[in-house]
Amino acid sequence: MNPLEVIKEASKTAVDVAGHAIKTGNLFCSKEKSDERMKICSVCPDYIIQSDKCCKCGCFMQRKTQLEAAKCPINKW
């Protein structure tokens, strides 16, 4: 993933998360939901375990999976 694509994806996630937090007052999801998302990521071929990053969006997945409004870039969660 090139740097411009990473910036674009990170910006989209930031806007989605901020908008959701403003509307609902909720930034983070439950631990159960975050754990389930991370479980899905951990077996995905696009997840890089060593760096905890998704090669589709460039995000650190231990953090992204905790954000209520965050979405998987390939719609797995």
JOFEN-V793575 format. One record per pair of residues at least 6 apart in sequence whose C-alpha atoms are under 7 Angstrom apart, sorted by the first residue. I is the first residue (numbers start at 1). J is the second residue. Records with the same first field share a line. If there is no record, write none. Layout:
BEGIN
I = J + J
END
This chain:
BEGIN
1 = 55 + 56
6 = 57 + 58
9 = 57
13 = 70
16 = 69 + 70
17 = 27 + 67 + 69 + 70
20 = 69
21 = 27
27 = 67 + 68
28 = 66 + 67 + 68
29 = 66 + 67 + 68
34 = 65 + 66
37 = 65 + 77
38 = 62 + 65
41 = 47
46 = 54 + 55 + 56
47 = 53 + 54 + 55
48 = 54 + 55
52 = 60 + 61 + 62
53 = 59 + 60 + 61
54 = 60 + 61
56 = 73
57 = 73
64 = 70
71 = 77
END
